[in-house]
Amino acid sequence: MDRKWTAVFVNTILLASGFGTMHMLEKFKDAVIAHYGITEAAMSYQQTAFVVGLFVAFLLGGTSLFKGSFKRSVALIMSFAAIPQFIIPFVGSWWAVVFLRFFQGFIVALIAVFSNQVGRLFLAERPFAKGIILSGIFWGGIYGISLAKWASSAYAGWKAVEVAFLISAVVMYLMLAIWWFLVEDFEIPKERQTAKGVSVWKMPFTWVFGFTFFPALWIIFTLGSFTLHNVQFSGSQVANLVMTLEVSMGLWSIIMGYLGYRLSVKNTSNRGLFKSIVSVMTLSYVVTFIGLFVVWKSILANDYTLAMLGLAITGIVQGTGPAFWTTAPAAYPKEIFPEASFALGLISNSANAVAPNVMFILVHGVTTGMTIFLTMALLGILLLLASSRMKLPVEELGNAV
């Protein structure tokens, strides 16, 4: 296999091993509550901490923390997830666990760092490569849930938590070792290489396009829990719905990434690549809009089959991801696109910190919640139309700043 595509596949597996930490602790809810003597409300803080960590990771992306050696940056990011995974089963304080879960959220920085690599290795194939890599988030979710389920069936109480967490931590470092052997290193610039004082934060394009992915993340991080909260299904049906959504988003990530590749082949200029990005993201939002109506109908009718169909369709919202994460190398001068990747990620991932709390506090009815979801899909389309009319930073500054 071509070394470039080898890198894509090992990136995907590495990302999956790291994102296995995302929902794993939730699957041991009863054991955690009994072990620490906490309430369900306190239990939810660990997931909130993880989500806030996702946001902070992009904030730190503007520093030198995840720059320099590509391999060193990846190893550091993986360690933020793996080391707490080793420690959590043996921590006596629940609030220490919450603190460690915050650092595990830094695993999301892999997405921006891998974007730098994909931008160097590919041109038209960037969306497809990124789509495959991003699917690892959802394969990781399935892996983490499955490991927790196995451990719970094989061991009793807190022992199941210890076994699952230690196995997953070892797997992360094992995958990192394999990845390290197969992937070539390069340097991510620690400082902007510019003689004009250019800042990606001062570019209107950064802000407008950065928010085009905000609605997608809002939906991704809240639709599943919102749907399950408003239906009355059996435990096995709920598990199947969770699995349907995870698989759907993983597959749509690859499918829409491939579509982006086919569109990009037709015109590999910066503007041509950007047009394919906008097309894929817009199509994803349009189909998401349709899928949301199916989900809405399934909630009102408490229809399990319709809910499965609705979530399978709406999972296409993740199809926005591969296109979005290939924007920086297509739209910005090559010297500053690594910084642009983190800037775009920070703006869009502010949804991670905002959406769950807003939906929890403000949404008390199905109609209100679904109206917000539909508005988000429409907002994504409008922002994409607005950004398509803007000059790209690379068009304003040239390929070298």
LINNORSUL-V37413 format. One record per residue. SS is DSSP state (hx for helix, st for strand, lp for the rest). Layout:
SS, SS
//
This chain:
lp, lp, hx, hx, hx, hx, hx, hx, hx, hx, hx, hx, hx, hx, hx, hx, hx, hx, hx, lp, lp, lp, lp, lp, hx, hx, hx, hx, hx, hx, hx, hx, hx, hx, hx, hx, lp, lp, lp, hx, hx, hx, hx, lp, hx, hx, hx, hx, hx, hx, hx, hx, hx, hx, hx, hx, hx, hx, hx, hx, lp, lp, lp, lp, lp, lp, lp, st, st, hx, hx, hx, hx, hx, hx, hx, hx, hx, hx, hx, hx, hx, hx, hx, hx, hx, hx, hx, lp, lp, lp, lp, lp, hx, hx, hx, hx, hx, hx, hx, hx, hx, hx, hx, hx, hx, hx, hx, hx, hx, hx, hx, hx, hx, hx, hx, hx, hx, hx, hx, hx, lp, lp, lp, lp, hx, hx, hx, hx, hx, hx, hx, hx, hx, hx, hx, hx, hx, hx, hx, hx, hx, hx, hx, hx, hx, hx, hx, hx, hx, hx, hx, hx, hx, lp, lp, lp, hx, hx, hx, hx, hx, hx, hx, hx, hx, hx, hx, hx, hx, hx, hx, hx, hx, hx, hx, hx, hx, hx, hx, hx, hx, lp, lp, lp, lp, st, st, lp, lp, lp, lp, lp, lp, lp, lp, lp, lp, lp, hx, hx, hx, lp, hx, hx, hx, hx, hx, hx, hx, lp, lp, lp, hx, hx, hx, hx, hx, hx, hx, hx, hx, hx, hx, hx, hx, hx, hx, hx, lp, lp, lp, lp, lp, hx, hx, hx, hx, hx, hx, hx, hx, hx, hx, hx, hx, hx, hx, hx, hx, hx, hx, hx, hx, hx, hx, hx, hx, hx, hx, hx, hx, hx, hx, hx, lp, lp, lp, lp, hx, hx, hx, hx, hx, hx, hx, hx, hx, hx, hx, hx, hx, hx, hx, hx, hx, hx, hx, hx, hx, hx, hx, hx, hx, hx, hx, hx, hx, hx, hx, hx, lp, lp, hx, hx, hx, hx, hx, hx, hx, hx, hx, hx, hx, hx, hx, hx, hx, hx, hx, hx, hx, hx, hx, lp, lp, hx, hx, hx, hx, hx, lp, lp, lp, lp, lp, hx, hx, hx, hx, hx, hx, hx, hx, hx, hx, hx, hx, lp, hx, hx, hx, hx, hx, hx, hx, hx, hx, hx, hx, hx, hx, lp, lp, lp, hx, hx, hx, hx, hx, hx, hx, hx, hx, hx, hx, hx, hx, hx, hx, hx, hx, hx, hx, hx, hx, hx, hx, lp, lp, lp, lp, hx, hx, hx, hx, hx, lp, lp, lp, lp
//
